[in-house]
Amino acid sequence: MKTWRIAGINFDHFHMGDLLRMVHEHPSAEIVAISDEQPERLVVATRNFGLGEGQVFTDYRACLEQTRPDLVILCPAASCHGEWVEKVAPYGAHVIMEKPYAGTLAEADAMAKAMERRARS
């Protein structure tokens, strides 16, 4: 059975910890990395999930390049959902986005298009 490699990126919403806990407890998933531009927001998750120095990043690009997750959980502010999908999509991982998915239909269309480009890469 495949073990899914999962990264949690952007801790704007506090429930990232709950989502990572579900990953941590799932027998077919592992947390390979976490990332947020504000390192203080990573402290609790680092401790709770026993993550090492090479799994904690303040630069999402380094996180994605060095750990190559299969799946990324994103928890940015709702107004930044589209921006973060656009940032993460080129790295080839699947994306789980909290709700609301997008603020407008145009933003949702752009997010879907970014993921389509990812699928073709």
Secondary structure, 3 states (H helix, E strand, C coil): CCCEEEEEECCCCCCHHHHHHHHHHCCCEEEEEEECCCHHHHHHHHHHCCCCHHHEECCHHHHHHHHCCCEEEECCCHHHHHHHHHHHHHHCCEEEECCCCCCCHHHHHHHHHHHHHHHHC
